[in-house]
Amino acid sequence: MTVLLEMRNIHKTYPNGTIANRGVHLEVHEGEIHALVGENGAGKSTLMKILFGLEAPTSGEVYYKGSPVHFQGPRDAIKHGLGMVHQHFMLASSLTVSENIVLGDEPRKGPFGLFRDRGKEIQDIQSLVDRFGLKLDPNAVVEYISVGQKQRVEIMKVLYRGAKLIILDEPTAVLTPQETDELFDSLKTLVAQKYTIIFITHKLREVMEISNRITVLKAGQTIHTMLTKDTNKEEISRLMVGRDVLLRVEKKEQVLKETVLELRDVHANDAKGFPMLKDVSLAIRGGEIFGIAGVEGNGQRELVEVITGLIGATGGQVLYFNENILGKSIGQIRNMKIAHIPEDRQTTGACLTSTIEENLILDVYDHPEFRFGPFLRKKKLKEFAKVMMTTFDVRAASEETLAGSLSGGNLQKVVIAREIAKNPKLIIASQPTRGVDIGAIESIHREIVKRRDQGAAVLLVSAELSEIMSLSDRIGVLYNGELVAILNNTDDLTEQEIGYYMLGIKKAEKEVVPRES
């Protein structure tokens, strides 16, 4: 196949001395889907920023269509036929689909192009929709379309500007299985028409399903480029991490204990006063992992925040060992052996300007073991931090390292270590592996399952449906603030079946409640 893009010996060193790329080589063929994989910090994002003109390389060369190019910025890259779809959507929710697609590049008419040509805009967008089969209504307001449709709008934005090489950064992160299938159908249509796609993802199943070739980066270097048909998930993960990775979660036979957490007819509003939880009821017993599935924005955040005391409920009860904890302070709830792993480790999970040690001791510094009157036993606290770092495999120079300098995976391990150290009876884990590399995911999953096997109750909220299915004993599905199904996670339960509930296509007539033994 014709080589469309070649990045040769790319080095990138930042002013603070951080080395992101160390002689990376990437070769992409025209008309292929090329997967770019690697752990957090492997250099994927930096490499793509260099390609798209968002960063300048310290050294190295970029060739596009056989000629050397030096993109001075994204506009320059777009002019050459490159487009980038970022992981987080950048859409104006109050505008229509077509208005978002042409924003900044609207067709004009009249003298000196003074007037916007709305008719041509709709015609051009409808033509693109028909050509690529992206199933979009140009006149629909973006606020009211599905997440999968918003993803298509982002792709249409780069196609409208003439992109022939499209960079997709974690494109399926918030999609249901059905929406992912539709996206893949669209990508195959693009490739059939000689478009080229660089597909950045950490989901190895999707890599195997959609890509033609794979390049693995590790520690800022190119480790290997291979044909997808000649490899497997185990080999890819081994190249990424440098060792064998257990891709399946091993759980002991379930031993259920008493009910730890029960929600009865809970209602709650978001920060703007809109109803986000509607009559939610569920019960979780010790020794089980209860997963919450759903497209993001359907009440998951509010569910966690009500239980942990971050927001109040407008109705119902939250019972912890039969005690209603609604109205209790965050501190009171944290002192009840309830652990909370928040969805955003950088803003609510850790203090980035404090050391690892300071983050780890937040819940223990006032215990008698670590305090003598008004004085802290600093030696004991330091020893505690070192033990936690070893136990949870936090990789850093010392406990004095600033949390803000850690990789995403290591920072998440610090948060989990602090929460688990209190031997909680209830663990609320919200997006516990978001933005974490495959090696750290394995470690985090093992720790969650270990606590379940020891008798803790776990409420797991994750946008990763594969994570929900591999860890959970039962699965609840939130749609539009309602718990539309509670399903036993049996061998015959599929991602597609859960996806129907996530999209609101199906709704269970009655929930499956845990049986007391």
N, C-alpha and C positions, 0 to 999 in steps of 0.2 A: 504493500500500500504506500501511497505518497506521504512523505513526512510533511505535516503541516506546521508543526511547532517544534522547536528544539531549544532547550535551555541548557547551556553548557557551562559547567564549572562555576555555578552560582555560589558566591559567598556573600553573607550579610552579617556584619558586626555592628551593633548599636553603640552609640557614644558611651554608654555605661559599661561597655566591655562584653555585654551578652552576645554570644555567637548563635545566631538562629539557623544559618545555612553554612555548610562546610563543603563546598564543591559539589553541589547537587547537579545531577544530570537528569533531564526529563525530555523524552521524545514522544510526541503525540502524532498519530497518523490521521489523515483526513478520513472522515466518515466512520469514526469509532467512538465508543464510550470507554473512556480511559479512567479507571478508578485510581484515586490517590489516597493511600491509607498510611496510618502511622499513629503512634501514641501522642498524647498531648505533649507539646514541646518538641515534636519531631521536626518541625519546620514547614509543615504543609501550608498554614495560613500565610506565613511570611513569603513563601515561594509564590503563592497566588497573588499576593499584594504587589510583588515585584512585577509579575506578568501583566497585571492590570494597571500598572503605573501609579499605584498608591504608595509604593516604596521604591527607592533606588538601590540597586545592588552595590555592595562594596566592590565587587569585581565579578567578572563573568560576562557571558554573551547570550543574547536572545535572538533567535532566528525565526521569522515567520514567513511562510511560503518561500523559503530558501534565501531570504534576504535578512541582513542584520537590522534590528529595530531597537529604538531607544525611546520608549514611551515616557513622555514628560508628565503624564497624568491620565486619569480615566478617560477624559475626552479624546485624547490621542489614541488610546487603546480602542475606544468605540469606533473611531474613524477607520481604523485598520480592520474592523470586523470582529472585535472581541466583545463579549458581554458577560457580566457576572451577576448571578442571583445569590444574594446573601442569605444566611440562615434565618435572620429575623426580617420579616417583611417590612418594606419601606413604602407603604401605601397611604394615601389620604382617604380615610374612611368615609368622609362626607361626599366624595366625588364618585362619579360613575366609573365603570370598568374602562370605557374608552378614554375618559378624561385622565385617568391615572396612566394609561399606556402612552398617551401622546404628550403628557405634561412636560413643558419645556421645549417641545418640538412640534407644536400644533400646526396643522395645515392652515394657510392664510389665503385670503382672497381680497379683491378690491384694490383700489389705488394704493401703491406702496405696501400692500399686504396688511392694511390696517385692520381688517376684520378676520375673525376666526371662521374657518370654513367647517362648520359643524357637520354638514352633509358629507363632505369628503372624508372627514374623520371617521364617521360611522361606517362608510363604505370601505375604507382602508382596513379598519379593524375587523369587520365582518369577513372581508376577503382573507385575512390572516387566519381567522377562526376556522373558516371552511377549509383552507389549505392544509392546516395542521391538525384539524379535528380536536381542538382544545375545549370545546363545549362551554362557551362563555356567551352571555348576553351583554353586548356592548353598553346597553342602557341601564343595566343593573347597578344599584348603589353598592359600593364595596363593603360598607358596614353590614349589609344583610346577606352577603354570599358566604359560602362555606369556606373552611380553611383550605381545602383542596383547590377550590376555585381561585382563592387569593394566590396560591402558589402558581397557578396557570397565568394569572395576570402579571406576576413578576417575570415569568418566562416570555410572555407576549411583549413586555416592555423592551427586552433586549432584541427580540426578533424584529420589532417595529423599527429599531434603529440600525438594522442591517447586520446583526451579529451572525457570523458563521461558526465561530468557536465560542461555546457557552460554558462558563464555569458555574457549577452548581455546588454550593456549600451546604452540606447536611440537608438536602432538599426534602427528606421524608421525616424530619424530626418530630413534626406535630400532625402527621397524616394518619388516618385510619388505614387498615389493610386495603379496603376498597379504593380509597383515594390514592394510595401508593400504586396499586395496580393500574389505575387510570393514568397516573403520571408516567409510569413505565411504558404504557402503550403510546403515549405522546412522544416520549423520548425515542422510541423505536421508529416512529413516523418521521421524526426529525432526521435521524441517522440515515434512513432510507432515501432522504432527499439531500444527502451529502453534507449534512451538518455534523459538527464534531463536538463532543461533550467531555469535559473533565468533571468527574463525579467524586466529590470529597465526602466520605462517610466513615462511620465506625461500625456500621452494621454489616458484618461479613456475609450474612445470608443474602443481602441485597447486592453486595459486590459480586457474588457468584451468579446471581440471577440476571443482572443487567449489563455487566461490563464485558468488553472484549479483551482488554489487557489491564494489568494492575502494576502500579509502581509503589513499592514500600519504602517509606522514609523512616529513619531511626537516628536520633541524636543529630539531626541536621544533615544527614548524609543519605544518598541513595543506596539502599541495600540490595534491591533486586527489582527488575521489571520482567514480567512473565505473562504468558497467555493464560487467560482465566480457565480455559478448558484443560490446561495442564497442571492445575493446582487444586487445593481444597482449603477449607476454613482453618483447619489445624495448621497447615504449613504457613498460611498467611499470618496467623496469630503468633506463631513461633518466630517468624522473621521480624514482626513488629516489636515483640517483647524480649526476644533473645532466649526464650525458654518455652517449654510446653505449657500451654494454658488450658485449664479445665473449662471447657465451654458449656458443659451441662452442670446444673446445680444438684448436688447430692443432698437429699434430705432423709432423715430417719423416719420410721413409721410414726405417724402423728399420735400423740398422747394428749387428749384434751383435758383441760382443767376447768375451774370455775370461770364464770363470765367476769371479765375484767373491765370492759368498756361497753356501755350501751347508750345509744342515742334513741330518744323517743320523740318523734314528730318535731324535729328541729327545723326552725325557719331562721334565716339570716339575710341581711342585706349587704351589698358591697359599700365602698366608701362614698358612693354617690347616692345611696339610698335605694338602689334598685334591688328587688328580690333576687338572691342568688342561690339560696337553699330553700327547698319547698318540701316540707313534711318528710324529712329524711329520718328513717329509722333503721338501725342495724345493731348487732351485738357481736362482740369479739371475745373469744375465750382464750385463756392462757394456753400456750402450745399451738397457736395457729397464726398464720400470716393471712390477713385479710387485705386483698389488693383492691385499689380503686382505679378503674379504667375510665377513660373519657377523653374526648378532644379538649385541649386546654381551654379554660374560660367557661367551663360548665359547672363551676361551683367547687372545684377541688381545693383551691386556695382558701376559700371561705370555710370549708369543712374543717381543714387543719387549724385555721386561726380561731374558730369557735372552741374547739377542743382544748387548745393550748392557752386560751384566755387573751389572745391578741385582739379579738373583736367580740362583741356581745351578740347573743342570739335574740331574735325578736319573738321567739316562742319555742316551746319544747323543753326537754331535759337532756343533759349529758351526765350520765351516771358512771362513776369510777368506783368499782367495788360497792355498788348500790348507793353511793353518796353523790348527790347532785353537785357538780363542781362549777356550774354556771355562776358567774358573779365573783368567783375567787380571782385573786390577783395572779399575774404571771409567776411571781415568786412563789406563791403558795402552791400553785400547780407543779412547778419544777421541783419543789421539795417533797412531792408525793410519789417519788420514784417513777415519774413520767419523763421519758426522754423525748426530745424533739430535734430531729435532723431537718433543718429548714431547707426550702428549695433553692435559696440563694445564699451560698456559703460566704460570698464576699461582702454582702451588706447586712445580713441578719445572722449568719452562722459563725462568723469570726471577726475579730478586730485585727485588721491588716497591719496596723501600725504598732501592734504589740508582738511580743515574742511567742514562739511556740509554747514555751513554758507557761507564760501568762494566760494564753488561751486555754491550755489544758487544766489549769488549776481553778478556773472560775467557779466551779461548783464544789470545791473541796477545801479551799483555803481557810474557811472558818470552822472546819471540823477540829475537834480536840487533838487529833493526831498531828495536825499541822499548825496548831496555834497554842501558845502558852500565854494566857492572859491577853494583853493587848499586842503581844509580839508574835510574828510569824516564825515558824521553824523553817527557815529558808533552805537548809540542807535537806530536810525531809521532802519539801516541795520539789526541789531539784531532782532528787532521787525518783520521786513519783513521776515527774515528767519524762525522765529517761526511760523508766520502765514502760510507760505508755507508748513512747516512740518506738521502742523495740517490739512490744506486743503487737502494735498495729502497723508496723513496717513503715513508719514515717521517715522518709529519706531526706535528711538535711545535715548540714555540718555539725550542728549542736542544737540544744534546746533554746539557745539564745538567738537563733535565726529568726528574723522577722517573718511573721505569717504571710505578709504581702509578697514576699519573694519566692514563695513556694509554688510549685506547679499545681494545677487544678486538682489532680489526684491526691497529692500529698496534703493539700489544704483540707480536702474533704475527709481524709483519714484523721486529721487533727480534730475536726468537728465530731466525727463518729466516736473517736477514742474518748473525748470528754463526755459525750452523752452516755456511752455504754459503761463507763467506769463506775457509774452510780448503781450498777446492777438493777436496772429498771424493771418494773412489772409490766409497763406499757411503753412500747417504742413507736413513735410516730415518725416515719421516714418519708419525707417529701422529696421526690426527684433525687434519690440518694446517689445516683451515678451519672447525673447530667454533666456533660462535658468532661467525663473522666475516661481515661484510656483503658484498654481491655485488661491489662494486668491489674490495675486498681479495681476495676469492676469485679474481677474474680475475688479479690480480697474482701471487698465490701459485701458481696453476696454471701460469702462464707460466714462472715461475722453476723449478718442478720439471721441466717438459718441456724447458726449456733445458739443464738439467744432464744429463738423459737423452740429449739430442741430442749433447752433448759427450762422451758415453761413460761417464757414471757409471751405477751400478746403483742402482735405487730400490725399496725395499720400502715400499709405501703401505698403511697400515691406516686404514680409514675406515668409519664407520657410515652414510655417505651412499653408497648404491649407485650413484646417478647419477654421483657423483664417481669411484668405482672404475671404472665403465664408460667414462667419457669420457677418463680418463688412462691406464689400464692397457693393457699389451700382452698380459699373461696375468693370469688371475685364479684365486687359490686360495680355496676356501671352507672355513672352520672351522666345525665343528658338534660340540659336546660335547667339545672338545679335540682332535678328529681333523681332519686335512685330507682332507675327503671328496671333493674334486674339484680338479683343476687344468685350467682351460679356456683355450683360445686366444680372445682377445677379437676375434672376427670379426663381420662385419656382421649375421649371422643369430643371434647370441647375444642373448637378451633378459633384461630384469630379472626377468621371471616365471620363466624357466628357472633363473637363479641362486637365486631365492627358494625353489624346491623343495629345493635343496641346503642352503640356510640353515636351513630348517625340518626337515631330516633326512628328508624324503620320498624324496629320491633320493640315491644315492651312486655315484660313478664306480667302475668295476671296476678301472681302472688310470689312473695319472696321465699327463698329457701332459708329457714332459720336453723341455727346450730342446735343439735340435740344434746341435752344434758345427759351425762352418763351416771 
